């Protein structure tokens, strides 16, 4: 079957490792289901995999992709739970594959499983292939009103943003948040979601056009990520600073994040596309009681909430461009260069 793969890893150009070709057919196993690929969005996780950076060993040809929406072919088991989607249903797939037997998996859904994998992290294959094996419990029925390309934006970027804003930071209407990066998947999702729920959004970007995009998406103001921006944000918030910061850039914006957040506020870290190791500035963190919280993905229930927001059109994910699977390299190039306005989707 056809798939988008890392044929090799490393080197100066990660896209030189990308190929679209044939891989072995997936074989159903107990507890799993088969989904026909309709759409999947590209994430920075896929770029890191091409570079050879992964939480688990990469053995080429390695199928890429964390997100998936499509049609359910069927289950390995003859009998499945009544609450699971029926064969031929439209579905979106939760991207976190849990081990299923540890204390966390046997308890509450929100408890993190230490052995959890995303799709495309060995031994779980990626989602960019004609047919995809997924755990049956990860399936969510997709209403007819939600297009496949829209659904494909939700499992990674929008779920991560939702979890950051409303679970990790517990933001409520009337509070405020600073979002760096603007046009990236998580950043644009955070702006849209925060605005939808009455949270004031401030945004930063080095690019004037992207700052304009932030305003289109619902940000109150957009700034260049300069040192003086922290002073402006403190003024806008009655001398307090912002309640939370969505940090996906890393080194270039880290000091601004710490200067802008209020005492007792939270800096949410979901990525570091601009550099992994900024100076920690621990004095700012402990003296002002700032929480620095890592955040990645979210729960099955949170993904259902996102689908429910999309169904009546309340949430409209920003899709910058779509490409057929054969032209995957063009989509990956947009993500790598940072020129996409929102999510880039393969169909």
Legacy VTK file of the C-alpha trace (Angstrom):
# vtk DataFile Version 3.0
C-alpha trace
ASCII
DATASET POLYDATA
POINTS 347 float
0.000 0.000 0.000
1.066 3.604 -0.553
2.596 5.585 2.317
4.650 8.696 3.125
7.843 7.474 4.766
11.198 8.456 6.165
13.335 6.386 3.809
16.382 7.432 5.826
17.150 9.971 8.573
19.723 12.629 9.361
21.682 14.884 7.023
21.408 18.606 6.373
18.095 18.461 4.502
15.364 16.462 6.263
13.181 16.528 3.135
15.836 14.559 1.244
14.767 11.649 3.468
11.101 11.858 2.493
9.612 9.417 -0.024
6.145 8.306 -1.124
6.144 4.609 -1.965
4.822 1.160 -1.164
4.963 -0.486 2.257
3.621 -3.806 3.513
-0.121 -4.121 4.068
-1.248 -3.631 7.651
-2.617 -6.759 9.371
-5.470 -6.458 11.878
-4.898 -7.726 15.403
-7.206 -8.066 18.423
-8.352 -4.791 19.915
-7.470 -2.816 16.805
-9.356 -1.465 13.797
-8.544 -0.553 10.197
-9.179 2.963 8.886
-8.986 4.077 5.251
-6.980 7.305 5.118
-8.888 10.396 3.982
-6.836 13.206 5.531
-3.999 13.847 7.955
-2.212 17.061 8.914
1.562 17.530 8.986
3.192 18.352 12.324
6.685 19.380 13.392
6.887 15.925 14.977
7.120 14.572 11.404
9.992 16.951 10.586
11.887 15.836 13.692
11.398 12.211 12.681
12.966 12.926 9.277
15.903 14.491 11.098
16.284 11.280 13.110
15.044 12.743 16.401
12.466 10.519 18.075
11.440 9.154 21.453
11.845 5.647 20.013
14.197 4.027 17.458
13.497 4.839 13.803
13.862 1.942 11.374
13.410 3.086 7.739
11.192 2.919 5.825
9.307 4.540 8.687
5.709 5.640 8.021
5.137 9.258 9.065
2.032 10.996 10.392
0.336 11.565 13.764
-3.135 12.702 12.637
-5.879 10.761 10.874
-9.446 11.152 9.694
-11.070 8.634 7.382
-13.549 5.800 6.940
-13.648 2.857 9.315
-13.116 -0.411 7.418
-13.699 -2.716 10.368
-12.423 -4.366 13.529
-10.291 -7.417 14.194
-12.819 -8.621 16.766
-16.221 -9.984 15.803
-17.855 -8.250 18.753
-17.056 -4.700 19.794
-18.455 -2.321 22.368
-21.762 -0.693 21.480
-20.316 2.799 21.915
-17.694 2.320 19.174
-18.340 3.555 15.624
-19.814 1.054 13.158
-17.876 -0.148 10.086
-18.063 2.338 7.172
-18.488 5.211 9.649
-16.590 8.469 9.261
-14.061 8.726 12.095
-11.271 10.802 13.555
-8.558 9.063 15.573
-7.077 10.066 18.930
-3.318 10.148 18.390
-2.119 8.834 21.772
-1.666 5.049 21.871
-1.583 3.924 25.511
-0.076 0.665 26.752
-3.412 -0.386 28.255
-2.108 -2.254 31.295
-0.179 0.141 33.559
-1.662 1.830 36.648
-2.346 5.027 34.665
-4.176 3.147 31.904
-6.296 1.236 34.403
-7.266 4.447 36.174
-8.518 7.832 35.071
-8.276 8.777 31.406
-6.308 11.951 32.122
-3.501 10.113 33.937
-0.400 10.059 31.706
0.809 6.646 30.582
4.602 6.534 30.743
4.725 4.077 27.843
2.309 5.982 25.593
3.283 6.469 21.958
2.065 8.785 19.239
1.353 7.375 15.811
4.714 7.137 13.967
6.602 6.352 17.196
7.889 2.781 17.105
6.286 0.252 17.432
3.206 2.186 16.247
3.166 2.986 12.525
2.332 6.464 11.271
-0.967 7.550 9.748
0.140 8.698 6.275
-0.747 5.474 4.473
-3.735 4.199 2.518
-4.766 1.923 5.386
-3.970 2.578 9.043
-4.169 0.271 12.051
-5.524 2.063 15.131
-6.599 0.946 18.617
-10.376 0.526 18.569
-10.693 2.641 21.729
-9.081 5.616 19.906
-11.924 5.973 17.385
-14.361 8.882 17.527
-17.363 9.068 15.211
-17.256 12.095 12.934
-20.486 13.964 12.121
-21.230 14.548 8.439
-20.940 18.291 9.047
-17.217 18.003 9.862
-15.030 17.635 6.762
-12.176 15.152 6.832
-9.558 17.888 6.310
-10.973 19.844 9.261
-11.013 16.754 11.486
-7.411 15.990 10.530
-6.300 19.246 12.218
-7.696 18.254 15.607
-5.804 15.251 17.100
-2.409 16.938 17.561
-2.351 20.737 17.197
-5.863 21.633 18.304
-5.975 19.012 21.042
-2.633 20.218 22.395
-3.862 23.825 22.406
-7.168 22.867 24.061
-5.415 20.854 26.777
-2.929 23.673 27.436
-5.513 26.418 27.747
-8.329 24.719 29.619
-6.769 21.809 31.517
-3.169 22.770 32.283
-3.769 26.531 32.699
-7.486 26.308 33.600
-8.158 29.613 31.827
-11.646 31.087 32.130
-13.543 33.867 30.350
-12.075 37.257 31.244
-8.514 35.960 31.643
-5.727 36.534 29.123
-2.974 34.655 27.317
0.125 35.450 25.260
0.671 33.233 22.193
3.982 33.127 20.314
4.390 32.105 16.685
0.896 32.951 15.389
0.765 30.924 12.154
1.931 27.571 13.499
-0.631 24.840 14.104
-0.713 24.967 17.916
-0.402 28.769 18.044
-3.228 29.458 15.582
-5.355 26.846 17.349
-4.709 28.524 20.701
-5.755 31.928 19.358
-8.978 30.581 17.868
-9.908 28.540 20.946
-9.085 31.251 23.473
-11.054 33.835 21.513
-13.994 31.432 21.223
-14.209 31.135 25.016
-13.843 34.815 25.912
-10.143 34.842 26.783
-8.176 37.915 25.688
-5.318 36.974 23.355
-2.063 38.818 22.782
0.239 37.421 20.107
3.791 37.836 18.849
5.494 37.247 15.524
8.587 38.607 13.811
6.572 38.878 10.585
4.188 41.808 10.049
1.827 39.743 7.863
1.603 37.064 10.538
0.831 39.690 13.161
-2.020 40.804 10.913
-3.153 37.174 10.716
-3.257 36.993 14.514
-5.684 39.912 14.552
-7.824 38.185 11.899
-7.977 35.083 14.106
-9.172 37.065 17.096
-6.119 38.385 18.937
-6.636 41.759 20.613
-3.113 42.957 19.783
-0.042 41.521 18.074
3.536 42.539 18.752
7.050 41.832 17.552
8.801 39.473 20.019
11.071 42.264 21.288
12.233 43.037 24.820
9.964 46.101 25.102
6.905 43.976 24.318
6.917 42.696 27.903
6.528 46.251 29.165
3.624 46.851 26.762
1.882 43.664 27.900
2.246 44.598 31.550
0.682 47.980 30.776
-2.218 46.312 28.894
-2.934 44.097 31.896
-3.078 46.835 34.561
0.480 46.262 35.661
0.022 42.543 36.271
1.282 40.634 33.225
-0.565 37.912 31.342
-2.182 34.960 33.092
-0.583 32.400 30.778
1.862 32.083 27.901
1.633 29.509 25.104
5.289 28.802 24.347
6.055 26.747 21.229
9.104 28.668 19.959
11.652 28.176 22.728
14.960 30.059 22.839
13.968 33.184 20.823
10.894 33.950 22.964
11.702 32.398 26.344
12.904 35.557 28.106
9.879 37.479 26.790
7.611 34.740 28.137
9.111 34.979 31.624
9.056 38.798 31.603
5.433 38.944 30.398
3.724 36.402 32.651
2.214 37.681 35.897
3.374 36.615 39.332
1.762 33.236 39.976
1.051 32.777 36.251
1.910 29.844 34.018
4.169 29.333 30.998
2.912 26.392 28.948
5.571 24.674 26.859
4.413 22.518 23.941
7.348 22.871 21.577
10.647 24.573 20.865
10.874 25.082 17.114
13.402 27.907 17.575
15.731 26.135 19.996
15.531 23.641 22.858
17.825 25.143 25.501
17.125 28.752 26.496
18.722 30.132 29.688
16.372 28.939 32.417
16.370 32.207 34.429
15.349 30.288 37.516
15.407 33.467 39.595
12.431 34.835 37.641
10.585 31.551 38.055
10.958 31.057 41.822
10.899 34.694 42.897
7.636 35.379 41.071
6.054 31.960 41.732
5.761 31.188 38.021
4.717 27.697 36.953
6.441 26.229 33.909
4.301 23.364 32.623
5.006 20.964 29.827
2.005 19.991 27.729
1.571 17.523 24.910
-1.609 16.254 23.285
-4.764 15.723 25.383
-7.432 13.181 26.256
-10.002 11.309 24.211
-12.770 13.265 25.942
-11.119 16.581 25.028
-10.897 15.481 21.392
-14.618 14.686 21.461
-15.242 18.222 22.744
-13.303 19.627 19.796
-15.373 17.579 17.344
-18.513 18.885 19.061
-17.272 22.461 18.591
-16.581 21.865 14.898
-19.911 20.149 14.141
-22.063 23.311 14.314
-19.255 25.484 12.918
-18.360 27.217 16.210
-14.715 26.208 15.717
-13.230 26.510 12.229
-9.622 25.282 12.171
-7.294 27.354 10.041
-6.123 25.288 7.057
-3.358 26.920 5.066
-3.125 24.401 2.247
-3.903 20.825 1.235
-1.876 18.417 -0.896
-2.502 14.961 -2.283
-0.309 12.304 -0.733
1.860 12.167 -3.883
2.886 15.795 -3.288
3.636 15.343 0.408
7.085 16.911 0.006
5.522 20.252 -0.968
3.418 20.249 2.177
6.374 19.298 4.345
8.381 22.119 2.763
5.758 24.670 3.868
5.894 23.404 7.435
9.700 23.333 7.468
9.994 26.901 6.144
7.308 28.237 8.469
5.376 29.797 5.576
2.055 28.022 6.180
-0.950 29.956 7.466
-2.273 27.356 9.889
-2.325 23.626 9.236
-1.026 21.837 6.146
-3.142 18.790 5.334
-2.497 15.725 3.177
-5.587 14.255 1.511
LINES 1 348
347 0 1 2 3 4 5 6 7 8 9 10 11 12 13 14 15 16 17 18 19 20 21 22 23 24 25 26 27 28 29 30 31 32 33 34 35 36 37 38 39 40 41 42 43 44 45 46 47 48 49 50 51 52 53 54 55 56 57 58 59 60 61 62 63 64 65 66 67 68 69 70 71 72 73 74 75 76 77 78 79 80 81 82 83 84 85 86 87 88 89 90 91 92 93 94 95 96 97 98 99 100 101 102 103 104 105 106 107 108 109 110 111 112 113 114 115 116 117 118 119 120 121 122 123 124 125 126 127 128 129 130 131 132 133 134 135 136 137 138 139 140 141 142 143 144 145 146 147 148 149 150 151 152 153 154 155 156 157 158 159 160 161 162 163 164 165 166 167 168 169 170 171 172 173 174 175 176 177 178 179 180 181 182 183 184 185 186 187 188 189 190 191 192 193 194 195 196 197 198 199 200 201 202 203 204 205 206 207 208 209 210 211 212 213 214 215 216 217 218 219 220 221 222 223 224 225 226 227 228 229 230 231 232 233 234 235 236 237 238 239 240 241 242 243 244 245 246 247 248 249 250 251 252 253 254 255 256 257 258 259 260 261 262 263 264 265 266 267 268 269 270 271 272 273 274 275 276 277 278 279 280 281 282 283 284 285 286 287 288 289 290 291 292 293 294 295 296 297 298 299 300 301 302 303 304 305 306 307 308 309 310 311 312 313 314 315 316 317 318 319 320 321 322 323 324 325 326 327 328 329 330 331 332 333 334 335 336 337 338 339 340 341 342 343 344 345 346
